[in-house]
Amino acid sequence: MIDGDGNLGLNKGDTTDKFSPESEYYHNLFLSVSAKNQDGEYAPLTEINENLKYRIPYNEPVGQNKYLKAEIKVAIDIPLASVNFDTIRYEFFVYDRELNKSNVTQSCAIPLNIHGTVFADGSIKKVKEKEQK
């Protein structure tokens, strides 16, 4: 994530007015997950997407240049016992402190039959045999 003016993220005290819990801007990171169907098309998993809202914490940029580059990691558990698909992808966007919406970005296709972690860039960290048991 890159922010040119360094105003990405919310302080713990940002809970009133435009950042109140009732506001659409209380959360500043929004994700949605879609599953690939038999035709190769992606459809949103609405039952999961309702709860994929997060608050990115504010970090004060250091120095005169307010350019901010951040890596944001979010762990999401999807109950696989009841799914009938084998591939998903995520879409996400953020709002900065001035309520500017970023571009909507997609992850790579994520195969669910891999035991381990698939990262947004498509790289995979597999779980070793002993760790799986």
N, C-alpha and C positions, 0 to 999 in steps of 0.2 A: 504494500500500500504506500503510495506517495502523496504527500500533501505539500503544495508549494508555499503556503503561508503559515504552516505550523499550528493550525487551529483544529487539529483532529483530536478527539477524545473528550471525555467528561470527567469533571471532578466529582468526588463523593457527594459534595454539597450541592451539586447541580440537580436539584429536585423540585424547583419551583418554576412558576411561569411557563416558559416554552419547554422546559425539561421536567415538568411535573409528571408523576406516574400516570396521570390520565391523558397526557399529551402523546401524540404520535412520535414525538422527538425524544421521549424519555430514553428510548434505546437508540443507539446510533449505528449499530451493525445489524443488518438483516440478511438472513440466509433462507434459501428454499432448496429443497431436494426434489429431484425428478427421477423417475424410474424409466428405463428403456423398455418399451413393449416389443411384442413379436414382430412388428413392422419396422422396428428400428427408430421409432419416434419416442421422444421423451414426454412424459405426462407428470404434472406435479403430484406429490404425495401430500395432499391437503391435511390429512390427519396428523402428520408430523410437522409440517411447516408452521402451524399456528404458534409453536413455542420456540422457534429459532430466531429469537431477538436477543441482542446482547448490548452491553455497555462497554465500549472501549475506554480504558482509563486515560486521562490526560497526562501527557508528559511535556514539560516545558522544553522547547527547543533551546539548544545551547549555542551561544555565539550570535553574531550579527545576521547570519543567513538563517532565515526561519524555515527553510526547506526541511521537510521531515520525511524520512523513509522508515516505515515500520513493518515488521513481520508480525502478523496476528495469527495465533494458533487457537483453534476451537476444537474441543473433543465432542463428538456427537455420537450418541449410541442409538442405533436403529434396531428395534426388535426384529431379528431375522427369522424367528420361528414362524411368523405369520406372513412372510412375503412370498410372492410368486414371480419375482423378477431376479435377474442376476447382475444387472449393471445400473449404477446411479450416477448422477452428476449434481453438483451444487451450483447455484447462482447466488451472488451476493453483491451488496452495495453498502455504502456508509453515508451518513450525514456528518458534515463538520459542524463546528460550534456556531457558524453563521447560517446553518441549515441548508447549505449547498449539498446537493445529492451527487455522489460520484457516478461514474459509469457503472452499469451492471456488468459483472464479469462472471465467466463460467469456469469451473474446474474442468479437468480432463474427465473422460469416462472412467469410472471406478468399478472394477469387477468385484463382486461380493464373494466370489469363491476363493479368494486369496486370504490365507491366514496371516494377517499382519496389518501394516498400515500402508495405504496408498495416498501419496501426497498430491496436492493440487497440480504440481508440474508433471505428474505421471510417474514419478519415481516410487519405488516400492521398498519397504523394509519388512522382510518376512520374519515371522516368528519361528524360532528354532524348534526342532522336534520336542526337546525336553520342556520348553516353555508352554507348548500346546496342551500338555497333559495335566 
